[in-house]
Amino acid sequence: MFEIRRLAAAEVLERKQEFEWLLKDAVEVGGTVGFMLPMTEDKLDRYWSGVARDLEAGERELLAAIEHGKVIGAFQIAYEKAESVSHRADLQKLMVHSSEQRRGVARALLVDALERMPALGVAMYTITTMTGGGSEALVRSLLFTRFGVMPHYGLTPDGKLHDASMHYISRPAVEE
Ligand SMILES: CC(C)(COP(=O)(O)OP(=O)(O)OC[C@H]1O[C@@H](n2cnc3c(N)ncnc32)[C@H](O)[C@@H]1OP(=O)(O)O)[C@@H](O)C(=O)NCCC(=O)NCCS
C-alpha cells in the first residue's frame, strides 16, 4: 500500500530520477500538466530543479505517493504570492504513473491536500482541470465547485486545443 508524504526540497532532489520518470510518463500518455511532447532530459531536469527551488523558498508544497520506496504519484500546492490573495492556494500537477492508475492514488493525494488546509493556513484551493477528463470527475466527487469553463484554454501534449474547467473549494466546505 502507498503512503502520502510531504517532501522537502532535498528529498525531491534525491528522488529527482523518480520524479522525472513520473512526469515523462504523464506527458507521454497525454496528461495535461503544462508540457508538450517530446519530453526531453533538459525539460525534465529544469522543471524539477525549479520545483526544489520553490519548495526551498516556501512558495509551494509537494505531496508524493510512495510505494515500496518509490514515488508513484505527486501533487503540488502553490501559494499565491500577492498579499491580498494569500488565503488561496492553487493545486497543480496532479499525476499518477500510468502503471498505478485507478487505485485511488490521486484521490488520496487530493484528500491529503484538503486535510492539510488548516495546518498550511489556506482557506481556499483552486484547481484547473481538462474539461471532461478524469481529474475533473475526481475533483467534483470531492465537492469542489466548478465556476467556469474556458474554451481553448491550452494544448494537449500532441498539440490539440482543449477546454479547461476551473474549480474551487473553501475550508468551511471541507470541514462540514
Ligand atoms: C488524472 C490522474 C491523476 C488520476 O489518477 P488516478 O490515481 O488513476 O485516480 P484515482 O484512482 O484516484 O481515481 C479517482 C476517481 O477519479 C476519476 N478518474 C480517474 N481517472 C479517470 C479516467 N481516466 N477516466 C474517467 N474518470 C477517471 C474516477 O471517478 C475515479 O474513481 P473510480 O476509479 O472509483 O471510478 C491520472 O490519470 C494522471 O496522472 N493522468 C495524467 C496527468 C494528468 O493529466 N493530470 C491531470 C492534471 S489536472
The ligand as an SDF file (V2000), in Angstrom:
LIG
                    3D

 48 50  0  0  0  0  0  0  0  0999 V2000
   -5.8640   12.0990  -13.5930 C   0  0  0  0  0  0  0  0  0  0  0  0
   -4.9930   11.1430  -12.7860 C   0  0  0  0  0  0  0  0  0  0  0  0
   -4.1340   11.9340  -11.8280 C   0  0  0  0  0  0  0  0  0  0  0  0
   -5.9110   10.1970  -11.9820 C   0  0  0  0  0  0  0  0  0  0  0  0
   -5.0820    9.3760  -11.1550 O   0  0  0  0  0  0  0  0  0  0  0  0
   -5.5890    8.0070  -10.5200 P   0  0  0  0  0  0  0  0  0  0  0  0
   -4.7200    7.6690   -9.3700 O   0  0  0  0  0  0  0  0  0  0  0  0
   -5.7510    6.9890  -11.5790 O   0  0  0  0  0  0  0  0  0  0  0  0
   -7.0430    8.4170   -9.9920 O   0  0  0  0  0  0  0  0  0  0  0  0
   -7.9000    7.6350   -8.8840 P   0  0  0  0  0  0  0  0  0  0  0  0
   -7.6430    6.1720   -8.9820 O   0  0  0  0  0  0  0  0  0  0  0  0
   -7.6770    8.2660   -7.5550 O   0  0  0  0  0  0  0  0  0  0  0  0
   -9.3610    7.9400   -9.4160 O   0  0  0  0  0  0  0  0  0  0  0  0
  -10.3340    8.5390   -8.6080 C   0  0  0  0  0  0  0  0  0  0  0  0
  -11.5530    8.8530   -9.4730 C   0  0  0  0  0  0  0  0  0  0  0  0
  -11.2190    9.8160  -10.4880 O   0  0  0  0  0  0  0  0  0  0  0  0
  -11.9480    9.5100  -11.6920 C   0  0  0  0  0  0  0  0  0  0  0  0
  -10.9920    9.1080  -12.7320 N   0  0  0  0  0  0  0  0  0  0  0  0
   -9.6700    8.9240  -12.6040 C   0  0  0  0  0  0  0  0  0  0  0  0
   -9.1140    8.6080  -13.8120 N   0  0  0  0  0  0  0  0  0  0  0  0
  -10.1290    8.6120  -14.7030 C   0  0  0  0  0  0  0  0  0  0  0  0
  -10.1920    8.3920  -16.1000 C   0  0  0  0  0  0  0  0  0  0  0  0
   -9.1030    8.0900  -16.8280 N   0  0  0  0  0  0  0  0  0  0  0  0
  -11.4060    8.4900  -16.7070 N   0  0  0  0  0  0  0  0  0  0  0  0
  -12.5180    8.7950  -16.0040 C   0  0  0  0  0  0  0  0  0  0  0  0
  -12.5110    9.0190  -14.6450 N   0  0  0  0  0  0  0  0  0  0  0  0
  -11.3350    8.9390  -14.0090 C   0  0  0  0  0  0  0  0  0  0  0  0
  -12.8780    8.3740  -11.3440 C   0  0  0  0  0  0  0  0  0  0  0  0
  -14.0770    8.9620  -10.8320 O   0  0  0  0  0  0  0  0  0  0  0  0
  -12.1000    7.6780  -10.2310 C   0  0  0  0  0  0  0  0  0  0  0  0
  -12.8970    6.9190   -9.3750 O   0  0  0  0  0  0  0  0  0  0  0  0
  -13.1470    5.3380   -9.7400 P   0  0  0  0  0  0  0  0  0  0  0  0
  -11.8090    4.7190  -10.0520 O   0  0  0  0  0  0  0  0  0  0  0  0
  -13.7700    4.8420   -8.4860 O   0  0  0  0  0  0  0  0  0  0  0  0
  -14.0490    5.3550  -10.9330 O   0  0  0  0  0  0  0  0  0  0  0  0
   -4.1100   10.2670  -13.7270 C   0  0  0  0  0  0  0  0  0  0  0  0
   -4.9170    9.7290  -14.7440 O   0  0  0  0  0  0  0  0  0  0  0  0
   -2.9480   11.0100  -14.3640 C   0  0  0  0  0  0  0  0  0  0  0  0
   -1.8770   11.1360  -13.7610 O   0  0  0  0  0  0  0  0  0  0  0  0
   -3.1130   11.4900  -15.6050 N   0  0  0  0  0  0  0  0  0  0  0  0
   -2.0060   12.1590  -16.3230 C   0  0  0  0  0  0  0  0  0  0  0  0
   -1.7030   13.5370  -15.7470 C   0  0  0  0  0  0  0  0  0  0  0  0
   -2.9020   14.4710  -15.8100 C   0  0  0  0  0  0  0  0  0  0  0  0
   -3.4880   14.7020  -16.8430 O   0  0  0  0  0  0  0  0  0  0  0  0
   -3.2500   15.0340  -14.6500 N   0  0  0  0  0  0  0  0  0  0  0  0
   -4.3700   15.9520  -14.5320 C   0  0  0  0  0  0  0  0  0  0  0  0
   -3.8890   17.3100  -14.2200 C   0  0  0  0  0  0  0  0  0  0  0  0
   -5.2860   18.3560  -13.7870 S   0  0  0  0  0  0  0  0  0  0  0  0
  1  2  1  0
  2  3  1  0
  2  4  1  0
  2 36  1  0
  4  5  1  0
  5  6  1  0
  6  7  2  0
  6  8  1  0
  6  9  1  0
  9 10  1  0
 10 11  2  0
 10 12  1  0
 10 13  1  0
 13 14  1  0
 14 15  1  0
 15 16  1  0
 15 30  1  0
 16 17  1  0
 17 18  1  0
 17 28  1  0
 18 19  1  0
 18 27  1  0
 19 20  2  0
 20 21  1  0
 21 22  1  0
 21 27  2  0
 22 23  1  0
 22 24  2  0
 24 25  1  0
 25 26  2  0
 26 27  1  0
 28 29  1  0
 28 30  1  0
 30 31  1  0
 31 32  1  0
 32 33  2  0
 32 34  1  0
 32 35  1  0
 36 37  1  0
 36 38  1  0
 38 39  2  0
 38 40  1  0
 40 41  1  0
 41 42  1  0
 42 43  1  0
 43 44  2  0
 43 45  1  0
 45 46  1  0
 46 47  1  0
 47 48  1  0
M  END
$$$$
